[in-house]
Amino acid sequence: MSDFKETDLKKANLAAANLEKANLKEANLKEANLKEANLAAANLEKANLEKANLEKANLKEANLKEANLKEANLEKANLVAANLKLAKMERANFKWANLKKANIEGANLEEIDLRGGNLVGANLTGACLVKANLEGANLIKANLIGANLAWANLKGANLREANLEKADLDWAILIRANLVESQLREADLIGTNFEGANLFKATFIKANLGEANFREANLEGAYGLSIDQLSKVKTLYNAKLDEELLIPLKEKYPALFEVPNQ
């Protein structure tokens, strides 16, 4: 096993290098070229990878706890079951990256590009995803308890059975997202755009829906929804609702079902 602990490898060219199980703890890899490198099971705890190129790199089961990945390029990288707990990933490129079952607890992913990323079963508890781009990402059964997704773009994302309990989704974009059987208990959904989203059997107990947009959304079978909650939304135009909610809402708040102002 190669030992590069605390080594200065700034701007090093390590493209396609075999660094499987290498010890790179606290190494300086700022702006290094690690394109297509094999870093499977490598120890990169607290390593500095700011602006590094890790495109298509293999980081399966790698330890990146508290690593600095700010503005790094990890497009199409393999991070299956990687440990990214408390890592710094602001404005990094993770487009089409595979983060299935990765541990991303408490990490900073502000303004990250995760378009088309695979986050199935990933742990994002308490993670910061403010203004993150997750368009088309796969988040089936992802754990997002207490995560901050304010202003995030989740257009067309798959959040089926995802746990978003106590998550902040204020002003997030979830147009045509799949939230079937998702958990939104006590979530902040102020101004959230659910236009055309599928929320079949989603849980909304104590969720804040002020000014949320449910135009053409499917809310059939939703659990914990109340007339009081729905009276505060922006629109329910062409939304699908169970009759016990639909009928009294139409009687009491008919304006919610009219064509909304653009």
C-alpha positions as CSV (number, residue, x, y, z in Angstrom):
1,M,0.0,0.0,0.0
2,S,1.4,3.4,-1.1
3,D,1.9,5.9,1.7
4,F,1.6,9.5,0.7
5,K,0.3,10.8,4.0
6,E,0.6,14.7,4.2
7,T,2.6,14.6,0.9
8,D,2.5,17.8,-1.3
9,L,1.2,16.7,-4.7
10,K,-0.1,20.1,-5.8
11,K,-0.7,20.2,-9.5
12,A,0.8,16.7,-9.9
13,N,-0.1,14.7,-13.0
14,L,-1.6,11.4,-11.7
15,A,-3.9,10.7,-14.6
16,A,-4.8,7.0,-14.7
17,A,-2.5,6.2,-11.8
18,N,-3.2,3.1,-9.7
19,L,-3.6,4.4,-6.1
20,E,-5.9,1.7,-4.9
21,K,-5.9,1.6,-1.0
22,A,-3.2,4.3,-1.0
23,N,-2.8,6.4,2.1
24,L,-3.3,10.0,1.1
25,K,-4.5,11.3,4.4
26,E,-4.1,15.1,4.6
27,A,-2.2,15.1,1.3
28,N,-2.2,18.3,-0.8
29,L,-3.7,17.4,-4.2
30,K,-4.9,20.9,-5.1
31,E,-5.3,21.2,-8.8
32,A,-3.9,17.7,-9.4
33,N,-4.8,15.7,-12.4
34,L,-6.3,12.5,-11.3
35,K,-8.5,11.8,-14.3
36,E,-9.4,8.1,-14.5
37,A,-7.2,7.3,-11.6
38,N,-7.9,4.3,-9.4
39,L,-8.4,5.5,-5.9
40,A,-10.6,2.6,-4.7
41,A,-10.6,2.2,-0.9
42,A,-7.9,5.0,-0.7
43,N,-7.6,7.1,2.4
44,L,-8.1,10.7,1.5
45,E,-9.3,11.9,4.9
46,K,-8.8,15.7,5.2
47,A,-7.0,15.7,1.8
48,N,-7.0,18.9,-0.2
49,L,-8.5,18.2,-3.6
50,E,-9.6,21.7,-4.4
51,K,-10.0,22.2,-8.1
52,A,-8.5,18.8,-8.7
53,N,-9.6,16.8,-11.9
54,L,-11.1,13.5,-10.8
55,E,-13.2,13.0,-13.9
56,K,-14.1,9.3,-14.3
57,A,-11.9,8.4,-11.3
58,N,-12.6,5.3,-9.3
59,L,-13.2,6.3,-5.7
60,K,-15.3,3.3,-4.7
61,E,-15.3,2.9,-0.9
62,A,-12.7,5.7,-0.6
63,N,-12.5,7.6,2.6
64,L,-12.9,11.3,1.9
65,K,-14.1,12.4,5.3
66,E,-13.6,16.1,5.8
67,A,-11.8,16.3,2.4
68,N,-11.7,19.6,0.5
69,L,-13.3,19.1,-2.9
70,K,-14.3,22.7,-3.6
71,E,-14.7,23.3,-7.3
72,A,-13.2,19.9,-8.1
73,N,-14.2,18.0,-11.2
74,L,-15.7,14.5,-10.4
75,E,-17.9,14.2,-13.5
76,K,-18.8,10.5,-14.0
77,A,-16.6,9.5,-11.1
78,N,-17.4,6.3,-9.2
79,L,-18.0,7.1,-5.5
80,V,-20.1,4.0,-4.6
81,A,-20.1,3.6,-0.8
82,A,-17.5,6.4,-0.4
83,N,-17.3,8.2,2.9
84,L,-17.8,12.0,2.3
85,K,-18.9,12.9,5.8
86,L,-18.3,16.6,6.5
87,A,-16.5,17.0,3.2
88,K,-16.4,20.4,1.5
89,M,-17.9,20.2,-2.0
90,E,-19.0,23.7,-2.8
91,R,-19.4,24.4,-6.5
92,A,-17.9,21.1,-7.4
93,N,-18.8,19.2,-10.6
94,F,-20.4,15.8,-9.8
95,K,-22.5,15.5,-12.9
96,W,-23.4,11.9,-13.6
97,A,-21.3,10.7,-10.7
98,N,-22.2,7.5,-8.9
99,L,-22.7,8.1,-5.2
100,K,-24.9,5.1,-4.5
101,K,-25.0,4.4,-0.7
102,A,-22.3,7.1,-0.1
103,N,-22.1,8.7,3.3
104,I,-22.4,12.4,2.7
105,E,-23.6,13.3,6.2
106,G,-23.2,16.9,7.2
107,A,-21.2,17.7,4.1
108,N,-21.3,21.1,2.3
109,L,-22.6,20.7,-1.2
110,E,-23.7,24.3,-1.8
111,E,-24.1,25.1,-5.5
112,I,-22.8,21.7,-6.4
113,D,-23.6,20.3,-9.9
114,L,-25.1,16.8,-9.3
115,R,-27.2,16.7,-12.5
116,G,-28.0,13.1,-13.4
117,G,-26.1,11.8,-10.3
118,N,-26.9,8.4,-8.7
119,L,-27.6,9.0,-5.0
120,V,-29.7,5.9,-4.4
121,G,-29.7,5.1,-0.7
122,A,-27.1,7.8,0.0
123,N,-26.9,9.3,3.5
124,L,-27.3,13.1,3.2
125,T,-28.4,13.7,6.8
126,G,-27.9,17.4,7.7
127,A,-26.1,18.1,4.4
128,C,-26.1,21.6,2.9
129,L,-27.4,21.6,-0.6
130,V,-28.4,25.2,-0.9
131,K,-28.7,26.1,-4.6
132,A,-27.5,22.7,-5.6
133,N,-28.3,21.4,-9.1
134,L,-29.8,17.9,-8.8
135,E,-31.9,18.0,-12.0
136,G,-32.7,14.4,-13.0
137,A,-30.7,12.9,-10.1
138,N,-31.7,9.6,-8.7
139,L,-32.3,9.9,-4.9
140,I,-34.5,6.8,-4.4
141,K,-34.5,5.9,-0.6
142,A,-31.9,8.6,0.1
143,N,-31.7,9.9,3.6
144,L,-32.1,13.7,3.6
145,I,-33.3,14.2,7.2
146,G,-32.6,17.8,8.2
147,A,-30.9,18.6,4.9
148,N,-30.9,22.2,3.6
149,L,-32.2,22.1,0.0
150,A,-33.3,25.8,-0.2
151,W,-33.4,27.0,-3.7
152,A,-32.1,23.7,-5.0
153,N,-33.0,22.5,-8.5
154,L,-34.6,19.0,-8.3
155,K,-36.5,19.2,-11.5
156,G,-37.3,15.7,-12.7
157,A,-35.4,14.1,-9.8
158,N,-36.4,10.7,-8.5
159,L,-37.0,11.0,-4.7
160,R,-39.2,7.9,-4.4
161,E,-39.3,6.8,-0.7
162,A,-36.7,9.4,0.1
163,N,-36.7,10.7,3.7
164,L,-36.9,14.5,3.8
165,E,-38.1,14.8,7.4
166,K,-37.4,18.3,8.8
167,A,-35.6,19.2,5.5
168,D,-35.6,22.8,4.3
169,L,-36.9,22.9,0.7
170,D,-37.9,26.5,0.7
171,W,-38.2,27.8,-2.9
172,A,-36.7,24.6,-4.3
173,I,-37.7,23.4,-7.8
174,L,-39.3,20.0,-7.9
175,I,-41.1,20.3,-11.2
176,R,-42.2,16.8,-12.4
177,A,-40.2,15.2,-9.6
178,N,-41.1,11.7,-8.3
179,L,-41.8,11.8,-4.6
180,V,-44.0,8.7,-4.3
181,E,-44.1,7.5,-0.7
182,S,-41.5,10.2,0.3
183,Q,-41.3,11.4,3.9
184,L,-41.9,15.2,4.2
185,R,-42.9,15.3,7.9
186,E,-42.1,18.7,9.4
187,A,-40.4,19.8,6.2
188,D,-40.2,23.5,5.3
189,L,-41.9,23.7,1.8
190,I,-42.4,27.5,1.6
191,G,-42.6,28.5,-2.0
192,T,-41.5,25.1,-3.2
193,N,-42.5,24.4,-6.8
194,F,-44.1,21.0,-7.1
195,E,-45.7,21.6,-10.5
196,G,-46.5,18.2,-12.1
197,A,-44.8,16.3,-9.3
198,N,-46.0,12.9,-8.2
199,L,-46.5,12.9,-4.4
200,F,-48.7,9.8,-4.3
201,K,-48.8,8.5,-0.7
202,A,-46.2,11.1,0.5
203,T,-46.3,12.1,4.2
204,F,-46.9,15.8,5.0
205,I,-47.5,15.7,8.8
206,K,-46.8,19.2,10.2
207,A,-45.1,20.3,6.9
208,N,-45.2,24.0,6.1
209,L,-46.7,24.5,2.7
210,G,-47.0,28.3,2.6
211,E,-47.1,29.5,-1.0
212,A,-46.1,26.1,-2.4
213,N,-47.0,25.5,-6.0
214,F,-49.0,22.2,-6.5
215,R,-50.2,22.9,-10.0
216,E,-51.0,19.6,-11.7
217,A,-49.4,17.7,-8.9
218,N,-50.6,14.3,-7.7
219,L,-51.4,14.4,-4.0
220,E,-53.7,11.3,-4.0
221,G,-53.2,9.1,-1.0
222,A,-51.0,11.7,0.7
223,Y,-50.8,11.1,4.5
224,G,-51.1,13.9,7.1
225,L,-52.4,16.6,4.7
226,S,-55.0,18.9,6.2
227,I,-57.3,21.6,4.8
228,D,-55.6,24.2,6.9
229,Q,-52.2,23.3,5.4
230,L,-53.5,23.3,1.9
231,S,-55.4,26.6,2.4
232,K,-52.0,28.3,2.5
233,V,-50.6,27.0,-0.8
234,K,-50.2,29.2,-3.9
235,T,-52.3,27.0,-6.2
236,L,-53.9,23.6,-6.5
237,Y,-54.9,24.1,-10.2
238,N,-55.5,20.7,-11.8
239,A,-54.0,18.9,-8.8
240,K,-55.2,15.4,-7.9
241,L,-56.5,15.2,-4.4
242,D,-58.5,12.7,-2.4
243,E,-62.2,13.7,-2.3
244,E,-62.3,14.3,1.5
245,L,-59.9,17.2,0.9
246,L,-60.9,18.2,-2.6
247,I,-64.6,18.8,-2.0
248,P,-64.3,21.1,1.1
249,L,-61.3,22.9,-0.3
250,K,-63.2,23.8,-3.5
251,E,-66.1,25.0,-1.4
252,K,-64.1,27.1,1.0
253,Y,-61.1,28.1,-1.1
254,P,-62.2,28.1,-4.8
255,A,-59.5,30.5,-5.9
256,L,-56.9,27.8,-5.3
257,F,-58.3,25.8,-8.2
258,E,-58.4,28.7,-10.7
259,V,-55.7,29.3,-13.3
260,P,-52.9,30.8,-11.3
261,N,-51.3,34.1,-12.2
262,Q,-48.0,33.6,-13.9
